[in-house]
Amino acid sequence: MLEVRNVSRVFGQRTAVDNISFRVDGAQFIGIIGRSGAGKSTFLRMMNRLTTATSGQILVDGKDILALNGAAARAWQSQCAMIFQQFNLVPRMDVASNVLHGKLNSRSTLTTIFNMWPRADILQALDILDRLGIAEQAPKRAEALSGGQQQRVAIARALMQDPKIILADEPIASLDPMNAQIVMDTLKRINTEDGRMVIANLHTLDTARRYCDRVIGLRDGRIVFDGVPADLTTDAAREIYGADESFNEDATSTSLPADKVAHLHVLPMAAQ
């Protein structure tokens, strides 16, 4: 259960998020829409503790995650995975290692510096990549992949954390319609098959209508719409965006040979 209570974020004289409150019961797919500067990204960054809230509470299963510090805050970030518009991968690192970095908070600095991972972690990473249909890309550098493939690698890295909640900040904004659909289908499958809550900032109304269980509209940092996709009418869109807008419709496994992961160093059993 997620409960947001009177959360605000002020930057100098500007209020980016203005006293918002809502509650989510169960593993829903929540879409947050609004114009650029409406506060969408700031809210997700507060949830993931990348940005500090000015006031308010965000309760997850009764615990205020905004009050956490130190190790407790880092533990929360492991449970609340973040997916970014620009993927945030290490371009010259291979795909499998990028995915394994989802385990950074639970592994020692020394093992990650030398790219040394327990065999169980490597097999988990390959299983996740296989599930997302890109296992054959595991030995390639991330920079060699298409944008849609890179975003699926970023989703795989998030799944390595085994999070309760996945936050997706404009996950398809830089993708072509075909890859945008693949990425959104992937997030929806994770939501329904794994029972993980997904909260995604989205650009288009059609995407929100197609994939979301619930849509929250922000305008100038305030919630001006909160309802099911069927209620996202033209009048509601005008309220969210402040004027008539033109919305475009989104366009709408292979096992990896063992020699392809030779560059990933398996730790001795004693070190696992």
Buried (B, 14 or more C-beta within 10 A) or exposed (E): EBBBBEBBBBEEEEBBBBBBEBEBEEBBBBBBBBBEBBBBBBBBBBBBBBBEBBEBBBBBEEEEBBEBEEEEBBBBBBBBBBBBBEBEBEEEBBBBBBBBBBBBEEBEEEBBEEBBBBEEBBEBBBBBBBBBBBBBBBBBBBEEBEBBBBBBBBBBBBBBBBBBBBBBBBBBEBBEEEBBBBBBEBBBEBBEEBEBBBBBBBBBBBBBBBBBBBBBBBBBBBBBBBEEBEEBEEEBBEEBBBEEEEBEEBEEEEEBEEEBBEEBEBBEEEEE
